[in-house]
């Protein structure tokens, strides 16, 4: 039997039998696959974050809506609904009986922490009143408003269309303007209010002119009768030295006399005569 033995050969330097293993760089295919895995992971995490944020925002919106409902937990708001979106915008719907309640609901919700904006879509129900009846009723109320507080220096105008009341003209100060708005807001039948009242600027010179024009007009014998009824005075508006006269007088002579008396006051730059003569059609303004 032949025996074989495994021969060993000495290593020789530079022998081609010895393999040298070098560092091999990743192939382009491997790099692309790794990038795709990273993008998939990032997208998954981002989607999870968005989902969490949406759930958190929805919960915050529900909490905010609950806070608003608690704020409006009064009998006048029993038919008002509240909805809040993820951006903190509160939408109010439903009905109330007076415009005052609609305006107050808007103010109350604006004060709630976390509310970014308010969409007031509340409708005013209440009684149905014709525009002519509503305008007559409001004119009477506004005529006696602020009697004893310088109402002779308020010249507020009134228009009614489809239950929407527009107040214009001028008011002596902000309390006078706010009082007029309050009178209108609490009147049944008013569906909405548009405030276009201009508040006279604070001016010592204008205050002095107001008093001087009032003395000149009401101190004149044929005109002092207009001081008897506080609801029907000759109204005097002054802004930066410019005078405007409003109201109703009995005759053309009284209208002209008031204009002449006001125009004769020192410091007056101009006078616009908007006085109307009773039982006569509206005339062009001087």
HELIX and SHEET records of a PDB file:
HELIX    1   1 UNK A   28  UNK A   71  1                                  44    
HELIX    2   2 UNK A   75  UNK A   77  5                                   3    
HELIX    3   3 UNK A   99  UNK A  110  1                                  12    
HELIX    4   4 UNK A  131  UNK A  144  1                                  14    
HELIX    5   5 UNK A  151  UNK A  153  5                                   3    
HELIX    6   6 UNK A  174  UNK A  185  1                                  12    
HELIX    7   7 UNK A  204  UNK A  218  1                                  15    
HELIX    8   8 UNK A  224  UNK A  227  5                                   4    
HELIX    9   9 UNK A  252  UNK A  263  1                                  12    
SHEET    1   A 3 UNK A  80  UNK A  84  0                                        
SHEET    2   A 3 UNK A  89  UNK A  96 -1                                        
SHEET    3   A 3 UNK A 117  UNK A 120  1                                        
SHEET    1   B 3 UNK A  80  UNK A  84  0                                        
SHEET    2   B 3 UNK A  89  UNK A  96 -1                                        
SHEET    3   B 3 UNK A 123  UNK A 124  1                                        
SHEET    1   C 3 UNK A 155  UNK A 161  0                                        
SHEET    2   C 3 UNK A 164  UNK A 171 -1                                        
SHEET    3   C 3 UNK A 192  UNK A 195  1                                        
SHEET    1   D 3 UNK A 155  UNK A 161  0                                        
SHEET    2   D 3 UNK A 164  UNK A 171 -1                                        
SHEET    3   D 3 UNK A 198  UNK A 199  1                                        
SHEET    1   E 3 UNK A 235  UNK A 239  0                                        
SHEET    2   E 3 UNK A 242  UNK A 246 -1                                        
SHEET    3   E 3 UNK A 270  UNK A 273  1                                        
SHEET    1   F 2 UNK A 248  UNK A 249  0                                        
SHEET    2   F 2 UNK A 276  UNK A 277  1                                        
END                                                                             
